[in-house]
Amino acid sequence: MSKKPKSKINPPSPKAIARGIQGFAVFTILGLIFIIWWKSPAGIDFLLQHLNVPELLLFIPLLFIDFLIGGFRYSLFFDGEILPKISLWNCMRSNWANMFMGAITPFQTGGGPAQLYILWRNGAKISQGALVSLINFTSTLVFFQIASLSALLIIPNDLFNQTVMNLIRTGFVIIFLLTGLIIFILIFPNIGYQLIRFIFSLLPLKLFKLYNLRNRLLDTLSMEIQHFRDVFRSILRDKKHYLFIIIGATILLFFNKYIIGYVLAISLSSGVDFKIFMGLQIIQYFIIYFAPTPGASGLAEISTTWLMQTIMAANVLVFFAVIYRFLTTLIGAIIGGAILIFDLRKWSKTMEQEPGASATTDVRDQGALDTITKKINRLYRS
């Protein structure tokens, strides 16, 4: 009697997810305590007077647009031609999963693996999901470049001191260099692989506990590099216009987020300058995107308060920081958490009932997904 094949894929553990949620909650609470101490908020009655039903209803279509564009940026490529057909709904699900794991992992490092997992579950190879993720990440960096130039023109020179402005300019230069590096890797993936291998070789072994994980990652990259390159060349040849559509969609995505913030800001504080607000939001999202805490928790609330104190009344800053964070991060993360946990449970039951089902998985994809899920599991493991 032959033994049933055993899946090599390990889903993210509930313990790792629980630790991430706890970390997000702790940093968020610490951030809220600080800003409440720093900027004493007005009473709840003030909030109820300024946030009326029509304004609250306006957030519904704005949030729908946010989620729709987030999924569209992936479904555009997964159209069944060069890449497999994945519905807009499932691409939205993958984006929500990204938001959830990004919110509970340092530097948002879990967001990408979670998104790749959902895409893989719906028929994409790991290399295909990684390629589209890299294209979208590049479009985000291109957006930051365009937005940073706009911010430097919009924000008055006397709004911050010279030291702060120099830091902002330095951050924008780093984004410019990072964008160039990512585009270079997309065009020359073999050189990009050698660069990643060289960076890994510089890491002292005693500081790199996940030695086996590093080797598996390099092996997976080496096996998938040819497929990655071929698919990207096909996109450049047949779907080049998609790249411009993605940049446009990314600009619209972030602009919509800024509009959500502006509607909230003018509801709480009169006389908020639209152009300056947009410039400050560009800086805010730059900070959040690269913040080290889980989902930028704590730092997002503090940086929002620090930036918006220049154009908003002090007694509404806490309300703005909390509500804006809820609208743009927590709602999507809660949806993504439910989607990811439900899908993991469904997948686990499938593996238990039909252990041979994993045999149809491409061996390279199986190893890649094993790397992805173990990375999520170990993000909070001491």
N, C-alpha and C positions, 0 to 999 in steps of 0.2 A: 504494500500500500504506500503510495507516494505521499510525501509530506506536502502540505499546502504551502504555497509560496508566501513568504512573509514580507510585508511592505517595509522598505527601508526609510520611509518618510515619517518623520516625527512632527506632529502638529504643535503649534505654540502651546505651552503648558498653561493651565489656569493660574498656577502660582506666579508665573512671570507676568501675566496680564494683570493679576491682582496687585502685585508690587508696583507695576507701572501706574495703575490708577491711584494707589496710595501716594506715590511720589508726586503725581500731578496735583492731588488734593492738598498735600502738605505745603508745597511751594506756592500754590495759589492762595491758601489761607494766610501764609506768612506775608505774601505780597499785599493782600487785602488789609491785614492788620497794620502794615506800614503806611499804606496810603490813607487809611482812615485816621491814623495818628497824625499824618503829615497834612492832610487837607480835610478838615472836619466837614462831613457832608451835611446837607440840609435834611430836614425831616422827611418822612415818607409822604406826608401830606403834600409837600412841595412836588414830589415826584408824580403823585397821582393827578395833580393839577396840570402838569405840563405834558404828560404822556396821555393823550386822548385816544379813543377807539380808532378814528380814521387813520391816525399816524401809525398805530400798531398794526392795522390791517395792511398798510403799505409795505411793511416788512415781508409779508408773505410772498408776493410776486418777486421781490428782490432776492429773497432766499432761494426761491424756485429757480430763478435765472442763474444764481451762483452754483447750485447743484447741477443744473442742466449743462452749463458750459464746462464744469469740471469733468463730467462724463463724456461730453462731446469731444474734448481734446484727445480722448483715446479711441472712441468709436469711429472717428474720421479715418484712422489708419486700419482698424479692424473691420474692413468693409467686405471681406470675402474675396478680394482680388489678389493682392500681393500677400496679405496676411489673412488669417482665418476670420470668419464672420462672427463678431461678438456684438450683441445688441447694445443699444444706447443704455438700456436699463442696467445691464450687467456691468457696463463700463462705469455707470454712476455708482453701482454697488462697490466696485473696486476703488473708486475715489473716496467713498465714505469710509471704507476699511483703512485706506491710507490716512484719512483724517483722524481716525480713532487711534491707530498704533503710533502715528506721528505725535499725538497729544500725550501719550504715556511713555515715550522713550526719549532719552537724552539726544539733543540735536535733531530730533524727529527722525532718527535713523530707522525706526521700525515701520515707518509709513510705506516706504518703497517695497520691502519684503511682503507686507500685508497685501498691497495692491497686486504684486506679481502672483501671489497665491490665488486671489480671486480670478485673475485673468487666466491663470493656468487651469483652474477648475472649470473654466468655460471654453477651453479648447486652444489656448495660446501656448506656444513653447516659452520656456523661461527666457531664452535669448530674444524672442519677439517682444515679450513684455518689457524686457530690459531696454531694448532699442527704443520703443515708443516712450518709455519713461525718460530715457536720456534725451530724446528729442524735445519732450515737454519741459524737462528741466532746463535745457538750453534756451527754449523760448521764454521761460521765466527769467533767465539771466539777461536775455536780450531786452526783455521788458524793463528790467531794473536799470539797464544802461540808458534806455530812452527816458525812463522816468527820472533817473538821477540828474540828467541834464536839465530836465524840466524843473525839478525841485530847486536846483541851484539858481535858476532864473526867477522862480516864483518866490522863494523865501527871502524876505528882506535881510540885508547884511547885518542889521542891528538886532535881529530877533534872538540870536545867540552870540556868545562871545567868540573871539577868534579861534580859541582852542577847540571848541566844539565844532565849529565850521570846518576846521582842518581835519578833525577826526571823521566828519561826514565825507569830506572829499577823499580821504584815504580809503574809506570803505568802498566808495564808488570805483576807485582805481582797482581795488582787489577784485570787485565784481567783473570789471573789464578783462582782467587777466584770466580769471577763472572761466569766463565765457570763451575766450580764445582757446584755452586748454581743452574744454569739452568739445568744441567744434573740431579741433585738431584730432581728438580721439575718434570722433564720428567718421571723419574722412580717412584717417589712417589707424584703424583699430589694432593692427599688429604692433605698431609703435606704441600705441596706448597700453597694450598688454605688457610690453617690455618695461614701460615706465612704471606701471603698477607693480610689476615684479621687482623692479629696482627699489621702489619705495618700501616694499615689504622686507627686502634684504637689509635695509638700514635699521629696522626695528630690532632692538636688543631682545634676545630670546627670553630673558627673565622678565621683561615687561610685556611680552606677547604670550599670554597664557593659552590662547586658542591656537596652538601650533598646528594641530590637525585640521582645524577649520580653515586656517590660512592655506594649507596645502590643497584642501578640497576646492576652495574657491579658485585658486590658480589653475587647478586641473580643469574645472568647469569652464573657466574663461578660455583656456587653451582649446578645448574641444568645440566651444560654441563660436569662436572668433570668425571662422569661415562663414558660417550661416549668418551671423550678425552683419558681416561685411556685404555679403551677397544681397541680403534684404535691403540694406540701406542704399546700395547702388541701384536696386530696382526702384526704390522710392524716388531717388534723384532722377532716374531716367523717365519714369512713367507718372510719378505723382509729385513732381517738384512743387507744383502750386499748393500742395497740402501744407508745405512748410510755412508759406506766407499766411495761409488761413490759420494755422496754429498760432502764429505770432499775433495775428489780429484777435483771435479768440482769447489769448492770454491777456492782452491789453484790456479787452472788454471784461474779462473775469475780475481783474484787480480793480478796474474802474467801478464796477458794480459794487465791490466790497467797500470802496471809498464812499460811494453814494449812500450805502447803508449807514455808514458812520456819520455822514453829513446830515442825513435826515434825523438821526438821533441827536446830533449836536445842536441843530437849530431848534429842536423840540425842547431841549433843556436849557439852552443859553442863547439869547438873542444877539444878533450882530456878528455872527461867526463869518469871517471872510472865507468865501468859497475857495479861492485860489491858494491862499496860505494853508487852509485846512488840507487841501489835496497834497501840497508839498510836504506837510508834516506826516500825512498818512504814508507817503512813499518812504520816508525815513523810518516810520514805525514798522512797516512790513519788512523792511530791510533788517531791522533789529530782531524781529520775531523769527524771520526765516533762518537765521544763523545763531539763535540763542541756545545755550548749552542745557538748560533745564528741560524736563519733559514737556513738550508742547509749548515751550517758552513760558511755562507757568511761573507766576510771580514776577518775572521780568517784564512780561507783557503788560501787566497791570501798572507796574511802576513806571515803565517807559511811556505808556499812554498818558498817565497823569503828568509826568514831567514835560512831555511835548505839548499837550493840550492846555496846560496852565497859561501858555502865552496868548491864547485867543479865547479861552472860555472862563466863566466865573468859577472861582475856587470851590464853592459849595456844591457844584454839580459834577465835579471831576470823578468822584468815586462812583456815582451812578453811571456816568458815561463809560468808564472803564469796565464795570461789571456787566452792564447790559450789552455793550458792543462785543465783549468777549463771549458772552453767551450766544449772541446771534451768529457770529462768524466762526466760532470754534466749537463750543459745547454741543450745540444742536447737531451739527454734522458728526461730531465724535460719538455722541450717544447713538445715533442711527447706525454709524459704522461699527460700533461695538456690538450692537444687537445682530447685525448682519454677519460679522466675522465669527462670533461665538456660535450662532445658529448653524452657520455653514461648517464650522469645524466639528460640531457634534454630529451633523448629518453625514459628513465624510467619515468620521470615526465609526459610525454605525455601519456604513457601507463596507468599510474595510473589514469589520468583524463578521458581517454576514456573507460578503463575497470577497475573501482575501485574494482571490485570483484576479480581481478587477484591476489591481495595480500593475499586472503583468503587461497590460497594453500601453503603459506609460513608457515613453522613450527613456532609455537608460540614462542618457545625459540629463534629461529633464528631471528624472527621479533624483539623481545626485545633486542637481542644482537646487531643487526644492528642499532636499534634506539640509543643504547648507543654509537656505533662507530661514527655514523654521527653527533650526538650532540657533541661528543668530538671534532670533527673537527671544528664544528661551533663555539665552545666556546674557542678555543685555543687563539684567538686574541680579545675576548670580555672582556672589562674592567669590 
